[in-house]
Amino acid sequence: MLVDSPPEQRAETAPAPPNRRAIRALGLLVSLAILLLVALASIAIGAKELPLDQVWHGLFHDTGTYGDVVVDARLSRTVLGLLAGAALGLSGAVLQALTRNPLADPGLLGINAGASAAVVTAITYFGVSTLNGYVWFAFLGAAAVGALVWFLGGSRGATPVRLALAGTAISAALYGYLQAVMITDDAALNKLRFWTVGSLASASDSTIAQVLPFLAAGTLLALGLARPLNAVAMGDDTARALGANLGRTRALAMLAATVLCGAATAACGPIAFVGLMVPHVVRSFTGPDLRWILPYATVLSPVLLLGADVVGRIVARPAELQVGIVTAIIGGPVFILLVRRRRTAQL
């Protein structure tokens, strides 16, 4: 369902009074402090209990056992969680503005389905068996589906309805292909089921290095689209009256969301609710102004992702729950509460 903003909410995209801007800026600093604390907790807490002095020693002094656990496992995992969380939250906020749909997330436009279909193809037909191999196939699959959705959605004449319909149709077709391949190939099923859950457990310096350029480029592009997306969110006629180039803005927004979500999904697998829920929470205290929604989503989404990852390590010791499972368990009830509130259900 597409929802247009009521006049009283549209007015909130105008420049905020100085005191309101100061409060928002202070809130952003507080959010950064919370993110730092959660990142430190992600390094300090694991499925294997280590005293804090050993964590410190492993982080800065030891290249032995503690160094392997803290640096190679926890630190890499935390960095990937920061990057992937920011990318998922930012892409979700961009897609919600692009489609004027408060339920939009990367799954709506088929990006997750494209990545998953590419991974199962790589496993079944190309014999790829490592995460480093999955990354490129998943990213190319997400990018290809993003381009196809844009083409089918009307290219220069793309509208929120056309984009959503094209993404839904392509997702259905790709998930049908995915299920057909997995039913007939047990090896593909066994390998893919761990990737499709969504996890930070296989994070490595190599994976981070592969996706970092795409995440950096996508983040800069998305943040730079805040003003034109504000105009697009008001409706096509209003956006044209304000001088916005609808075709260019939508194309760049689609590109930014595809690059961000494609790279994050390639590295971690599809992780639900982060890109859907965090923009809703942010919008409840920033209003609909994307100049604040996008930075807040970039900071608070990694808080959710890393926090869920830490919870998954604690509740199932000495094993762990994958972060995709934890975000789904947390996200379902929380999102139901959010959408029942009129203000957060609107754009």
Helices and strands as residue ranges (DSSP letters): H 7-10, G 11-13, H 18-44, H 52-60, H 65-67, I 68-75, H 76-99, H 111-125, H 131-152, G 155-157, H 160-184, H 186-197, H 205-224, H 226-233, H 236-241, H 246-268, H 274-286, H 290-315, H 323-339
